[in-house]
Structure formats: C-alpha cells, structure tokens
C-alpha cells in the first residue's frame, strides 16, 4: 500500500501533535514494512524526525515554494498525491490539502480535539478563524474521520454535525520507550543533569491556563503539600502568573521548570516521580496519563473530557476546578504506599491498550476499509 502522510508536525513539533505524528508513522512502518510511506512536509533546517527505511520525504523543491511553505502545503500537495498515485492520504493533524477530493485518492483525517470551540478565550480570534476553516474543510472532504477519543467524536457530531458513521475512534499510541525501564545509572545521570530533587511530584504539559498548573499549586498550598514539583512542558506567558504565585508563598513551593525534554528523559522522570498529576481542564485525549501509567508512575488526573478514557480505572480523578480537591488527592496518595502500588500495577495493565501495535493494526484496518468501500 502507498500511503501519504501530512508529516509537518512530525518534523517540526516537539510535543503534542508532533509526538502523535511520529508515533503513528513509526508504528505503521514497523508493523507493515512492505507499505511505502510518503511524508509530506515543508522542510526544516533542524528536523525533529528522521524518515524510516520505507519512507520517502516529499518537500517543496522550487525556490518560491520553499519561500511559501504554507501555500505549498495547502495547494501543491494534492498535485503530488495524484502524481504519486497513492492509495491513501492521511492528514495526521486536523487538515487536508485543497483539492485532495479531486485526486481519486482515499482520504482520512485525524481530529484530536475542538478545544478552540469549547474554550475560545484561550485562542486569538484569527487563530480560531483559521482552525475553524481548516477543520471544517477537512471533515467535509475526507472520506473518513479518525477521532482520538469518544469525547472528540461527540464534539464533532455536536459542533460540526458530522454523521456518526463517518467517524471511527482509535486511541493514540504510547511511544515504546515508556514501557521500558531505566537502570540506576541512567536515573542518577538525569538527576544530576537537571538538578532534580530525590523526591518530587511530576506534572507534564505546556505551561498554559488550560493545563491548570496554578490550580495544582493552589491545591498543594491548601493541603500543605510542599514536596518539590517538576513541570515538564513548553513555557508560555502564563508562567509569569504562576511564578508570582510561587514567590508569594514565602519560598515554601519548590518548582522546577524543564522545557526541553525528549521522550527518553521523560520516561525516566516518570519512573522517578512519586506521582504524575495532570489537572487539565479539557483534553482531546491526555497522552501523559497513558505515558505515566506505562512507565509505572501512579496518576492523578481530571474527571473531565477524555481523561477518564485514557486513565481507565487505574487513576485517581479530581475536579480540576477545585484546588482543594487536587491537594487532598495528592496528600492522600503520597501518604498511602499500598494505594500507590495498586495504581502502578493497574496503570501498567491499562496502558497496554495504547501500544503501537494495537494502534497500527486498527489504523491499517481503517485504510483497508477505505479502499474496499
């Protein structure tokens, strides 16, 4: 099978859509080595991804297209898709190129969430308009839609009026590195590299309002949980507000911000942490929950959106809008070794639902269904 992927995020994005794209391409390449993959991306001087053995990168070649990368991505990919006579083109991150429906190639688009509609105040107006146009176009012209959760499927039906039979839910996969275990030396080297305390709580996600770091800190103060907190994620302007809260607490809160962590290092951090807490207000899936469970780290997360889909019954759930509830859950779990051991064991079992093999099998079946339709 000849499969084209919108691989921009795989080459350009550190986390989020980048992780999903890399994990998806790798899982399919590993499980179906006879397939040929065509990775469409606008190019990057410092790419975050290296194509696998059965993959070919398709990038703009002429000078003017290199200068107009976004235009190339929107208007030239369909031409190349038709020339290459692909069987399937998969838009991995909400988008399909203009004119793809006229190529005769079967199309699938992955929709991760519609957070820009649910929480418009987190986005600039121009960004909302762009997302709305692109997402609606992709959902309209795609032969089928891959939703990463039941929550996102519900939102597609509610906000875009997409027919239910046009949507298939397949949970995203966890990088295999999170199922592996680091040795003592690797842990010691990482602790030394980032000056990480021996005992710490871990929170993973972009430092932005939706991830609710301030609510977590408020909960820690309310319950007097003064174990150091390690925050892994991209820093935004929201961090200034967080820092003011930390400084106002008379230096009792110890917070370490790590913004440039790769998956190998993150896996070790999960294994070293006392608990991973993910008090996000809303998620399309919530990959850190599954990553932490695969790594053998107990998890506390929100009882909202798709997060219970990710965490299953192996997680402590809290109301993210109630800081005191967050703090009480943390205090309880840190004091209960048997509960931690129980969550670790059950979490590892739950995370097996998200192995790359399971994901690749389901996605490949979706491709086959498109070609048989």
C-alpha positions in Angstrom: 0.0 0.0 0.0 1.2 3.5 -0.8 0.3 5.9 2.0 0.8 9.6 2.1 1.0 11.5 5.5 0.8 15.1 6.4 4.0 14.9 8.3 4.7 18.6 9.1 4.1 18.1 12.8 6.4 15.0 12.9 9.3 17.1 11.7 8.5 20.5 13.3 6.6 20.0 16.6 8.4 18.9 19.8 5.3 17.6 21.7 1.6 17.1 21.2 0.8 16.7 17.5 4.5 16.1 16.9 4.5 13.1 19.2 1.3 11.7 17.7 2.6 12.0 14.2 6.0 10.4 14.9 4.4 7.6 17.0 1.8 6.9 14.2 4.3 6.9 11.3 6.8 4.7 13.2 4.1 2.2 14.4 2.8 1.7 10.9 6.3 1.5 9.4 7.4 -1.1 11.9 4.3 -3.3 11.7 3.8 -3.0 7.9 7.3 -2.8 6.4 6.1 -3.6 2.9 4.0 -0.5 2.7 5.6 2.6 1.2 5.2 5.9 3.1 5.3 9.3 1.6 6.0 12.0 4.2 4.8 15.5 3.1 6.3 18.3 5.0 7.5 21.9 4.2 11.1 21.3 5.4 13.0 22.3 8.4 16.7 23.2 9.0 16.7 21.2 12.2 14.1 18.5 11.8 12.9 16.5 14.8 12.3 13.4 12.9 14.3 11.0 10.6 12.3 9.1 8.0 12.2 5.3 8.4 13.6 2.9 5.8 10.3 2.5 3.9 9.5 6.3 3.9 10.2 9.0 1.3 10.2 12.7 2.2 8.2 15.0 -0.1 9.2 18.6 0.3 9.0 21.8 -1.8 11.7 21.9 -4.4 11.5 25.2 -6.2 12.7 28.3 -4.5 9.4 30.1 -4.5 7.6 27.1 -2.9 10.4 26.9 -0.2 9.7 30.6 0.5 5.9 30.0 0.6 5.8 26.8 2.6 2.2 27.2 3.9 0.9 27.8 0.4 2.8 24.8 -0.9 1.3 22.7 1.9 -2.3 23.8 1.2 -2.3 23.9 -2.6 0.6 21.7 -4.0 0.3 18.5 -2.0 -2.8 17.4 -3.8 -1.0 17.6 -7.2 1.9 15.5 -5.9 -0.5 13.0 -4.3 -2.2 12.4 -7.7 1.2 12.1 -9.5 2.4 9.5 -7.0 -0.8 7.5 -7.4 -1.2 7.0 -3.7 -3.8 4.6 -2.2 -4.5 6.6 0.9 -3.6 10.1 2.2 -3.8 10.6 5.9 -4.0 14.1 7.4 -2.5 13.5 10.9 -3.3 16.8 12.4 -6.7 18.2 11.5 -6.0 19.2 7.9 -6.3 18.0 4.3 -4.9 19.9 1.4 -7.1 21.9 -1.0 -8.3 19.8 -3.9 -7.5 16.4 -2.4 -11.1 15.2 -3.0 -10.5 15.6 -6.8 -7.4 13.3 -6.9 -9.3 10.0 -6.6 -7.1 9.1 -3.6 -8.9 7.9 -0.5 -8.5 10.3 2.5 -8.5 10.0 6.2 -8.1 12.9 8.6 -7.3 12.7 12.3 -9.1 15.2 14.5 -7.6 15.5 18.0 -10.0 18.0 19.7 -12.2 21.0 19.1 -10.9 22.9 22.1 -10.8 26.2 20.2 -14.6 26.0 20.1 -15.1 24.9 23.7 -12.6 27.4 25.1 -12.4 30.2 22.6 -10.8 32.6 25.1 -7.6 30.6 25.1 -7.1 31.5 21.4 -6.6 34.6 19.4 -9.5 35.4 17.1 -7.5 35.0 13.9 -6.3 31.5 15.0 -9.9 30.4 15.8 -11.0 31.5 12.3 -8.1 29.6 10.7 -8.7 26.5 12.7 -12.5 26.6 12.1 -12.0 26.9 8.3 -9.3 24.2 8.1 -11.1 21.7 10.4 -14.4 22.1 8.7 -12.9 21.7 5.3 -11.1 18.5 6.3 -14.2 17.0 7.9 -16.2 17.8 4.8 -13.9 16.4 2.1 -12.4 13.5 4.0 -13.7 10.0 3.1 -13.5 9.2 6.8 -12.5 10.8 10.1 -10.3 9.3 12.8 -11.1 10.7 16.2 -8.6 10.1 19.0 -11.4 9.8 21.7 -15.1 9.4 22.3 -15.1 12.9 23.6 -13.8 14.3 20.3 -16.2 12.2 18.4 -19.0 13.7 20.4 -17.7 17.2 19.8 -17.5 16.5 16.0 -21.1 15.4 16.0 -22.3 18.3 18.2 -20.4 21.3 16.7 -19.8 20.2 13.1 -22.8 17.9 12.6 -20.6 15.2 11.2 -22.6 11.9 10.6 -21.7 9.4 13.3 -20.9 6.7 10.8 -18.2 8.8 9.2 -16.2 8.8 12.5 -14.0 6.0 14.0 -12.5 6.3 17.4 -9.0 4.9 17.7 -6.9 5.8 20.7 -3.4 7.1 20.0 -0.3 5.1 20.9 2.3 5.5 23.5 6.0 5.6 22.5 7.5 2.2 23.2 10.2 3.9 25.3 7.7 4.4 28.1 7.2 0.7 28.5 11.0 0.2 29.1 12.8 0.6 32.4 15.8 2.7 33.0 18.8 1.5 35.1 20.2 3.1 38.2 23.0 4.9 36.3 20.5 6.5 33.8 18.5 7.8 36.7 21.5 9.2 38.5 22.8 10.9 35.4 19.4 12.5 34.6 19.0 13.7 38.2 22.5 15.3 38.1 21.9 16.8 34.7 18.7 18.7 35.7 19.5 19.0 39.5 16.3 17.2 40.3 15.5 16.5 44.0 15.3 12.9 45.2 11.6 13.1 45.9 9.3 15.0 43.6 5.8 15.3 42.1 5.7 15.5 38.3 3.4 17.5 36.0 3.6 17.2 32.2 2.2 19.7 29.7 2.5 23.1 28.2 2.5 25.8 30.9 -0.7 27.4 29.8 -4.1 28.2 31.5 -5.9 25.1 30.2 -3.3 22.7 31.8 -4.2 24.3 35.1 -0.8 24.5 36.8 -2.0 27.4 39.0 -4.9 25.2 40.3 -2.4 22.5 41.1 -0.2 24.9 43.1 -3.2 26.3 44.9 -4.2 22.8 45.9 -0.6 22.0 47.1 -0.6 25.1 49.3 -4.2 24.4 50.6 -3.1 20.9 51.7 0.4 21.9 52.7 2.0 19.5 50.2 5.5 21.0 50.0 7.2 18.3 48.1 9.1 19.7 45.1 7.2 19.9 41.8 8.9 19.2 38.4 7.0 20.7 35.5 7.8 19.4 32.0 6.5 21.4 29.1 6.8 24.4 26.8 6.8 27.8 28.7 4.3 30.5 27.7 3.4 33.9 29.2 1.2 32.1 31.7 4.3 31.1 33.5 4.7 34.7 34.8 1.4 34.4 36.6 2.5 31.1 38.0 5.8 32.5 39.2 4.1 35.3 41.1 2.0 32.8 43.0 5.2 30.7 43.8 7.0 33.8 45.1 4.0 34.9 47.2 4.1 31.6 49.1 7.2 32.6 51.1 9.5 30.2 49.2 7.8 27.1 50.5 6.9 25.9 47.0 9.8 24.5 45.0 9.0 24.3 41.3 11.5 23.2 38.6 10.6 24.0 35.0 12.1 21.8 32.3 11.1 22.8 28.8 13.4 20.8 26.5 13.0 17.1 27.5 13.0 14.3 25.0 10.9 11.1 25.4 13.9 9.0 26.7 14.4 11.5 29.5 10.7 12.0 30.2 10.3 8.2 30.6 13.0 8.2 33.3 11.3 11.2 35.0 8.0 9.3 35.1 9.8 6.3 36.7 11.5 8.6 39.3 8.4 10.6 40.3 6.3 9.9 43.3 3.2 10.7 41.3 2.3 12.3 38.0 -0.6 14.8 38.3 -2.4 16.1 35.2 -5.2 18.5 36.3 -6.1 19.8 32.8 -9.4 21.5 32.3 -10.0 19.7 28.9 -8.1 17.3 26.7 -8.7 15.6 23.4 -7.0 12.5 24.9 -4.3 13.3 27.5 -1.3 11.3 26.4 0.8 12.0 29.6 -1.7 9.9 31.6 -1.1 6.8 29.5 2.7 7.5 29.3 3.0 7.8 33.1 1.0 4.6 33.6 3.2 2.7 31.0 6.2 4.0 32.9 5.0 2.7 36.3 4.0 6.0 37.8 0.7 6.5 39.7 -1.5 9.1 38.2 -4.0 11.8 39.4 -5.9 13.5 36.7 -9.2 15.3 35.9 -12.6 13.7 35.8 -13.4 15.8 32.7 -13.4 15.4 28.9 -11.5 12.4 27.6 -9.2 11.9 30.6 -11.2 9.0 32.1 -11.0 7.3 28.7 -7.2 7.5 29.0 -6.8 6.7 32.6 -9.4 3.9 32.9 -9.9 2.6 36.4 -6.2 2.9 37.3 -6.3 6.6 38.2 -7.4 8.9 41.0 -9.8 11.5 39.5 -10.3 15.1 40.7 -12.4 18.1 39.8 -9.8 20.4 38.2 -11.7 23.5 39.1 -11.5 22.7 42.8 -7.9 23.2 44.0 -8.6 21.9 47.5 -9.7 18.6 45.9 -6.4 18.4 44.0 -4.4 19.0 47.1 -6.3 16.4 49.2 -5.8 13.8 46.5 -2.1 14.5 46.3 -1.7 14.3 50.1 -3.7 11.1 50.3 -1.8 9.3 47.6 1.6 10.4 48.9 0.8 9.0 52.3 -0.6 5.7 51.1 2.1 3.4 49.8 -0.2 0.5 49.2 -2.6 2.6 47.1 0.4 3.8 45.0 1.5 0.2 44.4 -2.1 -0.7 43.4 -2.3 2.2 40.9 1.1 1.4 39.4 0.1 -2.2 38.8 -3.3 -1.4 37.4 -1.9 1.5 35.4 0.6 -0.7 33.6 -2.2 -3.0 32.5 -4.4 -0.1 31.4 -1.5 1.4 29.3 -1.3 -1.8 27.3 -4.4 -0.7 25.5 -2.3 2.0 23.9 0.6 0.0 22.5 1.9 1.0 19.0 0.9 -2.5 17.7 -2.7 -2.0 18.7 -2.8 1.4 17.2 -1.2 0.3 13.9 -3.5 -2.7 13.5 -6.6 -0.5 13.9 -5.4 2.3 11.6 -4.4 -0.2 8.9 -7.8 -1.8 9.0 -9.3 1.7 8.6 -7.2 2.2 5.4 -8.3 -1.2 4.1 -11.9 -0.3 4.8 -11.5 2.9 2.8 -10.1 1.0 -0.2 -12.8 -1.6 -0.1 -15.6 0.9 0.1 
